[in-house]
C-alpha cells in the first residue's frame, strides 16, 4: 500500500516537472512505464484473488449442496464398531416377485444385527439389501407400530392431495381412522446406502418423549417400549418390571382407597376428634376417626337391638333375649369408655346423635318390625348382624372373650 502511494506521489511530481531538462523527461518516462507495469501487476493480483474467492465459494456451495443431499436423503456411511454393534440393524428387502429386485418393503431382525426372523409377507424369501434397486435420492424413514411390534423402515412418499411427505409403511393407512391405523409415530432415519445398516438409537432418541402406551394393562413409555422391542431390555426384565408395576399399581390403589376412606371418615366423624389429644393428619388422628366410626356403629347396633327386643319381649320366640341385651349394654359401656378416654372425646352425646341420625335415615323399617310384633326373618338376620357387630367392636377394643372358671 505504501509502495503504491509513493509511486503516485512521484508520478504527481513528475507530471508537474515537464519543463525541466531532458534528464528529467527521461525520468518521467521511466516512472510512467513503471507505473503502467505496477498497474498491470495489481490488476493481475486482483483478478487472481477474485478467481480464488470464486473457487472457494463454488466449493462451499458444492459442499453445502452435498450436505443437503446427505441430510435429505438420510444416507450415511455407517461402520460397525465394538461400541455401536448392539445398536446396528441391517435391512433386507422383499421383492415384488421371484423375477425382480424391485422393492415392496423392507424387513430386519429387531433384536440384533442378523438375518430376519420372519419371511416376506408377499413372497417366501427376502434378499440382501445391496441387491435391491434403490434410488440414490431416497429419503429414509421409520414408522412406529402399536404394542410390542418393531418399527417398519421405508421411504418418504409425497402425497399429491395434502402435499405432505408420508412414510411408505403408513401410506396405505393415510385415509384410515386412528383405530385402524397400526402406526403411532414416524420420523426420518439414516440408512447406509451400500449395506442397509441403520442405528436404532436414532429411533429411540426421536421417540423417547412421545408419550405412553397401554401394554399388558400397564402404562409404558415409548422409549422403554422400543428398548424392549430392540432387545436392549430382556423379556425377563420386562416381565419382572410388569410384575413390579402391577404391585406398585395395587399399592397405589390401596393407598388411594385408604385416603378416600380417611376423607370420608373425616367428613363424618372429624368433629369428634377435634378436641382429642391427637393432631390432625397423624396416624393417631386417623385412628381416632376410625374408632369414632366404631363407637357410632356400636351405638347404632344397640339402638337396633333395643327395638327388636321390645318388639318380641313378651313372646316365647324372641329376636333378642333380656340376657343378651344386658350383655350388650355391658360390652357397649366398655367400648365407649375405651374410645372416649383414649381419644379424649368430650362430646360423646353428639356421637350418640350421629348414630340416631343414621338409624332414622337407613333403619326406620325396624320401627315397623317393632310395631307389628311379628317374627320375621329380616328381623332375625338384623339382630344377628347387630350382635356380631357389638361383639367384634368389644374384642377390637381389648375386651376379654375368654371363659372364666365359675365352678
N, C-alpha and C positions, 0 to 999 in steps of 0.2 A: 504493500500500500504506500509506504514511504517512498519507495523507488518510483512509483507512478507519479506521485506529487512532485518529486524532484525533477523528473523529466518534463512534466508540464510547465514547471516554473522556468526551466532552461529554455523550453520552446517559446514561452511568452517573452522571455528576454531576447531571444534570438530574432523573433519577428520584429521586435522594436529596434533592432540594430542594423537594418539593411543599408544604411548609409555609410557603414564602416568599410574598411578595406576589403580587398579580395580574400584575404585570410579569413576575415570574419564571414564572408559569404560561403566559403568552403565549410567552415564550422557549422554554419546554419544548415547547409545541405546534408552534412553528415548527421546532424541532430535530427533533421526531418526524416532521414532514412531510418535512423534508429527508432524513431517514434512509430513509423509505419510497421517495422518489424515487431515492435513490442505490442502494438495494437492487434496484429495478426495472431501473435502468441496468446494474448489474453482471450481473443475470440475462440481460439482453438481449445484452450483450457476450459473456457466456459461451456463450449459445446460438449467437451468430454464429460464435464460434471453433469450436464443435463442428461446425456446418454446413460451415465452411471445411475443417476437418480431414477430415470425412467425404467431402467433394467430392474432396479430394486423394487420399484412399485409393481412392476409386472410380476416379479417373483412373489411378492407379498400377496397380490391378488390371486395368483395361481395357488399358493399355499392355502389362502383363505377359502378358495373355491373347493380345493381338495378336502380341507377340513369340514367344510359344509356338507360335501357329498358323504364324507365319512360319518358325520353326525346324523345326517338324514337317513342314509341307508342302513345305519345301525350295524355296519360291518366292522370287524375287529380282527386283529392278528393275535389270537389267543393261544398261549402256550401253557401246557400242563406242567406245574411245578409241585414239589412236595408240600408247599404251603397252601396251594389252591386246589389240589387234586380232589378233595372231598366235596368241593363246590362246583366242579365242572361236570356237565352232562353233554352227551353227544346226540345230535338229531339224526334220524333215519327218515326216509320218505316212503310214502305209499304211492305207487304208480296207478294210473288210471286202469291199466290192464297189463297183461304179460308182455305185450309187444311195444310198449312205450315207456319212456322215462319222464313223461310229463306228470306233474305232481297233483295229487288230490289233497293230501295233508301230511303233516309230519308226526312222528312218534318218537319216544325216547324212554329210557329207563329212569324213573324219577328218583330212585334210591341211590344209584351210583352210576359211574361212567362205564356202562356195559351195554350189551345188546338189549333191546326192548323185551319186556316180559310178554307182551301181547302182540298178536299179528294185526295186520291192517284190517280195517272193517270191511273194505270193499274188495279185498284181494287177500290171498292166503300167504303172501310174503311181503317183506319190506326190503328195500335196497339201501345201499350205503349213500350217505349224503352227497359225496362227490360224484355220484353217477347221475344226479338229478340235473335237469335243465333249469337253471336259476338265473334270473336277470341280475346284472351287476347292481342296478339301482334299487333293488327291493328294500322297502322299509320293514324291518322285522318287528314283531310284536308278540305279546303273550296274552292269554285270556284265562283268568282265574275262575275255576268251577266251584260249585257249591259242594258242601260237605268235604270229605277227605279224598276228593278226586284231584289228580295232578293238573296243573295248568297246561293248556294247549299252546303250542308255538305256531305262529303263522305269519302273514304279511298283511300290511295295510291295503285296503281296497277303498277307492273313492266312491262314495255313494252319490249318484247323479242327482238324486232328489234333494238331499239335505246338504250336499257339497261338503260333507264331513268324511274323514277317514275312519273306517271301521276295520277292526282286526278280523282277518278271514274266518277264524272259528266262530265268531259271533255273527258273521254276515247273514247266515240263513235264519237267524233268530231276531233280526233287526226290527221286524214288524210284530213280534210276539210280545205278550204281556210279561211282566217280571216273574210271574208264577211259572210260566212255560219256559222262560229263558234259563238255561242251566248255568249261566255265567254271571258273576257278581263284580267283575272288575277287569281292567286290562291296562296295558301300557307298552311303551317301546322297550326293546331289548337288543343288545348287540350280539351278533352271531358271526363266528369265524366263517368267512365265505368259502374257504378251502376245505375245512374239516367238519364244519357243522357244530363246533363246540360253542357252548354258552355258559354263563356263570349264574347259578341260581340265586346268588346274593343280590343281584340286580333286582330280581322279582321281589324278594323278601324285603329289601330296603324300601322299595316304592310302595309296598302294600302294608307295611307294618302299622300304619296309623289309620287304616281304612275301616275301623270298627270291629265289632264282634259278630260271631255267628253261633247259632244254637246247634251243637253237635252232640248226639247222645245225651240229650236233656241237660246240657251244660253250656254256659257261655264260653266261647273260645276266641281269643284274639286272632286276627288274620295272620300276624307274624307267627304265633305259636302253631297255628294250623299248618302253615306252609313248611315249617320246620319238621313237623310230623310227616307231611306228605313227601318231603325230600329226604327223609331218613336221618335228619340231624337230631331228632328226638326219637328214641326207640319206641316200639309198640309197648314194651313192658313198662317203660317210664310213663307213656301216655295213659295206660290202664291204671297205673299207680296214681297218677295225677287226677284221673277221673274219680277214683275211689276217695282221694283226699278232698276233691271238690264236693263230692256227694256228702261226705262227713261234715265239711265246712258248711254246706247248704243246710244240712239237718240242724247243725248247731245254731246257725243264724235264724232258722225257723223257730227253734225252741226259745232262743233269746227274744225274738220278736213276740212270740206268744206270751212270754213272761212279762215283757214290757207292757203289752196290751192289757194283761191281767192286772198288773200294778196300777196302770192308769184307771182301769175300771174300778178297782178297789178304792183308789184314792177318791174317785168321784162319789162313791157310795159311803165310805167309812173314814175318809180323811179327817173329818171334823172330830172324830172320837180320839184321834191320835195327836191333835194339835197341842194338848196340854200334857202329853206323855213325856217321859224322860228321854225319849228317842229324838234324834234330829232327822228332819225331812231329807230323804234321799239316801239314807243309810240302810243297811240290812236290818237294823233294829226297827226302824220306822216301817219298812216293808213287812216285817214280822208282826208289828202292831196292827197293820192293815189286815193282814191275813187272819190273825186271831180275833180281830173285831168282827170279821165275817163269821168266824166260828161261833162267837157269842150270839150274834144276831140269829144265826141258823139254829142255835140251841134254844133260844127264846121262842123262835117260830115253831120248832118241833114241840116244845112244851105246850104252846097255845093249841096246836092241833090235837095233841093227846088229851088235853083237858076237855076239849069239845067232844071228842069221840067217847071219852069216859062218861061224860054227862048224858050222852045220847042213849047208853045201854046200861047204866049203873044199876038199874032195878030189874035187869033181865039175867037169866041164867047164863046165856051166851053173851059175852061182852067183848068189845074191842080191846079195852084196857082194864085190867083189874085194879082195885084200890091199892093192892100191894105194889103193883108195877108203877102206878102213878107216884106213890110215896118214894119209891126208889129213884124215880126220875127227878123228883124235887131235890133229893139229897145230892145226886150227881150234878144237877144244874147249879146248886149253890157252890159246889166245889169248882166247877168250870168258871163261874162268874168271878169267884174270889181270885183264882189264879190269873185270869186275864186282866181284871181291873187293877189288881195290885201290881202285877208285873209291869204294866204299861202306864200306870198312874192315870187311869181313865176316871175322871171326876164326874162325868155326865152319863153314867150308865143308864139313867132313866131315858135318855134320848136314844140309847141303843135299843131299849125295850120298845120305844115308839117306832123305831125303824122296822123292827120285826112285825109290829102291829100293822104298819102300812103295807108291808109285803103280804101279810095274811089277807087283809081286806081287798088287795088288788088281785091276788092269784089263787087264794084258797077259800074264797067266800062260799064255795059249794059245800064245804064241810058244815056250814050252818044248816044247810038243807038236810044233810045226813043226821045232824043232831035233832032237828025238828021232827023228822019223820019217825025216828026211833026204830027203824027197820035195820036188820043186819044185812049189810051189803058187802060184796066182795071188794068194791072200791074202798070202803071204809077199813076193812081188814088189811088190805095191802098198804094203805096210807099209814095205819097205826104201826105196822111192822117197819116201814121205812123210817118213821119218826123215832121209834125206839132205838133202832140201829144207829141213827144219827146222834142221839144223845150218848149212847154207849161209846161210839167212836170218838166223839169230842172229849168225853171224860178220860178215855185212855190216852189220847194225844196230849192232854194237859197234865198227865202224870198220875192220874187216878189208878188205884190198885184194883186189879181184877182177880187177884188170887183168892182162893177159898181159905177162909180162916178155920182153924180147928175149933169146933164147938162141942166136943164130946170128951 
